[in-house]
Amino acid sequence: MNKIWAIMLAAGILSFGFSSLPGTAADGSVSFSDSLFTSCEEAVYFVIGLAGIMGLWSGFMNIAKGSGLIHSLSVKCRKIMSFLFPNIKDEDTLMLMLMGFMANIFGAGNSATVFSLQAMKKLDETNPRKEYASNEMCMFATVNMSMLQLVPVTVVDIRSRAGSAAPEDIILPSLIAGLLSTITSIAVCKICERRSAPP
């Protein structure tokens, strides 16, 4: 990952350098230091805005867990969870996975990261082959990343900050794309599980 970030940073600097050569549209218009400081300032405001959303949804999810709402949902979603994760019986692990799914469904993907990491750690504790990801870990990661979002709060906020005239127009396309990607992800994982199952 460090190498990827280093390559992206070097590519950005080189791209700016070439775009500032004599005869280009950006020739002498903006210095590298000015662009760097402006981007850093915008990044800080952007992160602060996302941190507010993350804190809000993390609080909601913790309240839902403490009030028993997540437990109630886990009971109602038992059949679905049993289909996705037939070998997981630990209630805490299922609750953490549900909390991650719920945060994703309501568009708070950043908040879902906290619960997803905890759930993945729990799944790894029961993984007999530590050097490989278990079927449950692969299924959870795949579904979590492709999860259907009812209201993509983070994306709507980003579009609004970027000056979009109708930031909420992304909701319907996100619903369709999310539904298709979730179904496809589950199908692919189940096919791979059957192929890897011992005869």
N, C-alpha and C positions, 0 to 999 in steps of 0.2 A: 504494500500500500504506500509506503514511504517513497518507493521508486516511482510509482504512478503519479503521486503529487509533485515530485521533483520534475518529472517530464512535463506535466501540465504547466507548472510554473515557468520552466525554461521556454516552452512553446509560446506561452503568453508574452514573455519578454521579447522573444525573437519576432513574434508577430507584430508587436508594437513598434519594434525597431525598424522592420521593413516598411510598415505603414507610414513611418515618419520620414522616410527617405525623400530627398528632393524630387519634386515632380508628382508626389502622391497627394491625395485629397487631404491627408492629415499633416502635411508638411509644415512643421513648426507651429501648428495650431495649439497643441497641448504638450507640455513637458511630461516626461515619464514620472517624475516625483509628484507632480500635481495629480496625475491620473491615479497613482498609487495611493496617495493620501485621501483622495475623494472616494475611491473604492473601499478603503478601510473604514471610513466614516459611514458610508452607506451600509456596509456589512454589519457594523455594530448596531445600528438602528434596526436593521432587518432581524438580527438575532434576538434583540430585546423584544421585538414584537412577537416572534415565534415562541420565546420563553414564556410570555404571558399566556398564550394559548396552551402550551404544554403544562404549565402550572395549574391552569383552570381544569383541564381534563384529568390530570393526575389526581387533583383533589376530588373531582366527581367520582372517579373510579375507586378511590380509597373509601369515600363515603358509601358508595354502593356495596363495597366489600364488607365494611363494618356493619351496615344495616341488614345484611343478609340477602340483598338483592341479587348479588352475583351467585350466591349459593342456590337461590331459587331458580335462577336462569340455568345454572348448571344441571339442576334436576330436570328441568323442562327440555334442555338440549341434550339429554343423556344419549338418546338414540343417535343423534347426529355425531356427537363426540365419540360414541362407541364405533360408529362406522369409520370415522376418520382415524381414530386412535384406539384400535381394539385391545391393545396390550397395556394401556395406561389405566390404572385403577386408583392411583393416589389422588385424593380429593383436592389437595393444595395445588398440585400440578395442573389439574383440569381447571381450577379457578383462575390461576395465573394465565393460562392460555385463553380462557374466555374473556378475561379483562383486556388482554391484548387485542383479541378479535373485536370486542365492543368498542375500544378506542379507535380502531381502524375503521369500523363500520360508520362511526360518527365523524370520520374525517380527521381525527387527531392522531395522525401517524407518528408524530414525534413523541407523544405521550405513550403510545403503544410500545415504543422501543424499550422503555423501562420494564414493563411487565413481560415483554417477549424475552428479554435477556434473562430474567429470573426464571421464566418457564423453561428456556433452553438449558439453563444450568441444572434444573431439576431433571429434565429429560436425560441429560448427560450422566447424571448420577446413577441412573438405572440402565445405562448403555453398557452391554457386556464387552463390546469391542471399541475401546476408547479411541483407537486410531481411525475409525470410520464413523460417520454419522449413521444413526439408526434410522429405520423407516419412519418412526414417529418424528424424529428430528427433521428429516427431509420434508415430510408432509407439513409439519408445523411451519417451517421456514417458507415453504412454497405458498401455502394458503395465506399466511400472514402478509407476505409481500404482494399478493394478488387480490387481497380481500376487497370485496364490494364495499363501496363507500356511499352511504345514503346522502350525506352532506359533506363534501370535501372542504372542510373549514379552512385548512391550511392553504389549499390552492386558491380558494376564493379570496382569502386575505392577501396572498401574494399578488393576485391579479388586481385587487383593489389598490394596493400600494404602488403597483406599476402603472396606474392610471387608466385601467380598463373602464370603458363606459358601462359595461354590463358584466361585472365579474361573476355573477351567479349563472350565466349562460353555460358554464362548464358542468353544471350539475347533471343534466340529462345525459350528455355524452359519457360522463364519468360513470353513471349508473349502468349504462349499456356495456361499456368497456370492462367495468369491474365485474359484472355478472358473468360475461363471457370468459374473462381471464380466470376467475375463480373456478368455474366449472371445468375449464380446460386443465387447470393446474391439478385439480383433484383427480381427474381422469388419467392424466399422465402419471401421477404418483402411484395410483392404484395399479396401472398397467406394469410399471416398473417393479412394484412390490410382488406381483404375481410371477414375473419373470425371474426375480431373484430368490423366490421362495424355494426351499429344498423340495425335491420330488417326493 
